[in-house]
């Protein structure tokens, strides 16, 4: 494990904006308004460094990490309204220093399940869980 922040790029997470919310809003946790499905589409932010993601935080941040608490235990502690960013890390996971830095910034650490997921699969799982 690294003793300092990593210089690698980290996707900022799946985000969406919803009507009446911030234009920089993130994945909506509200229920769809009709039978056709979700009322908003998630937005995938550009790749940024880990520090940029933590410093530029707007709303709640969940760090998807295999050692985190189960998703269902973390999300009830998040604000009901506003934006949500989910940070998906590299294949080896976030370093202890990155987890500590994110926690200091107010992030919640959550697991996406018992299996190791590819980055592109983890993003889809995170959006599905955020919308559930």
C-alpha positions in Angstrom: 0.0 0.0 0.0 1.1 3.5 -0.8 1.9 5.9 2.0 0.7 9.0 0.1 -2.0 10.0 -2.4 -1.9 8.3 -5.7 -1.2 10.2 -8.9 -3.3 7.8 -11.1 -6.5 9.0 -12.6 -9.7 7.9 -11.1 -13.2 8.2 -12.6 -15.2 10.6 -10.6 -18.3 8.4 -10.7 -21.7 8.1 -12.2 -23.7 11.3 -11.9 -27.0 12.7 -13.1 -29.0 15.8 -12.6 -32.7 15.9 -11.9 -35.3 18.5 -12.3 -35.4 21.0 -9.5 -31.9 20.0 -8.4 -28.4 21.2 -9.0 -27.3 21.3 -12.6 -24.2 19.5 -11.4 -26.4 16.9 -9.6 -25.5 13.3 -9.4 -27.2 9.9 -9.5 -30.7 10.3 -8.3 -31.9 8.1 -5.4 -35.6 9.1 -6.0 -38.1 6.7 -7.5 -38.9 7.1 -11.2 -42.0 9.3 -11.7 -43.7 7.0 -14.2 -43.7 3.4 -15.5 -41.3 4.2 -18.3 -38.3 4.3 -15.9 -36.0 6.8 -14.5 -36.7 10.5 -15.0 -33.0 11.3 -15.4 -30.0 9.8 -17.0 -26.7 9.3 -15.1 -23.8 11.5 -16.2 -20.3 10.0 -16.3 -17.8 12.7 -15.4 -14.4 13.0 -17.0 -11.5 11.1 -15.5 -9.8 13.2 -12.8 -7.1 12.6 -10.2 -8.3 11.2 -6.9 -7.5 14.5 -5.2 -9.4 16.5 -7.8 -12.5 14.3 -7.2 -12.3 14.7 -3.4 -11.6 18.5 -3.5 -14.3 19.2 -6.2 -17.0 17.3 -4.3 -20.5 18.6 -4.8 -22.9 16.7 -2.7 -22.4 13.2 -1.2 -19.6 10.9 -2.2 -19.5 7.1 -1.9 -16.2 5.4 -2.5 -16.9 2.0 -3.9 -14.4 -0.2 -2.1 -14.4 -4.0 -1.5 -13.7 -3.5 2.2 -16.5 -1.0 2.7 -19.8 -1.5 4.5 -22.6 -3.1 2.5 -24.3 -0.6 0.1 -27.6 -0.9 1.9 -26.0 0.0 5.2 -24.4 3.2 3.8 -27.1 4.7 1.6 -29.6 5.4 4.4 -27.0 7.7 6.0 -26.8 9.8 2.8 -28.9 12.9 2.2 -32.3 12.1 0.6 -31.9 15.0 -1.9 -29.0 16.5 -3.8 -26.2 15.0 -5.7 -24.4 11.7 -5.3 -21.0 10.9 -6.8 -19.7 7.3 -6.7 -16.0 6.9 -7.1 -14.9 3.7 -8.8 -11.3 2.8 -8.2 -8.7 0.9 -10.1 -8.6 -2.9 -10.2 -6.4 -3.2 -7.1 -8.8 -0.9 -5.1 -8.1 2.4 -3.4 -5.1 2.7 -1.2 -5.4 3.1 2.6 -4.3 6.7 2.2 -7.0 7.4 -0.4 -9.7 5.8 1.8 -8.6 7.9 4.7 -8.5 11.1 2.6 -12.0 10.5 1.2 -13.4 9.7 4.7 -11.9 13.0 6.0 -13.8 14.8 3.2 -17.0 13.2 4.3 -17.2 10.3 1.9 -18.9 7.0 2.8 -17.1 3.8 2.0 -19.4 1.1 0.5 -19.0 -2.3 -1.1 -20.8 -3.1 -4.4 -21.0 -6.7 -3.4 -18.9 -9.7 -2.6 -17.3 -10.0 -6.0 -14.4 -8.1 -7.6 -15.9 -6.2 -10.6 -14.3 -4.7 -13.6 -14.3 -0.9 -13.6 -17.0 -0.7 -16.3 -19.2 -3.2 -14.6 -18.8 -1.5 -11.2 -20.0 1.8 -12.6 -23.2 0.1 -13.9 -23.7 -1.7 -10.6 -23.2 1.6 -8.7 -25.8 3.4 -10.8 -28.3 0.5 -10.3 -27.8 0.5 -6.6 -28.1 4.3 -6.3 -31.4 4.2 -8.2 -32.8 1.3 -6.2 
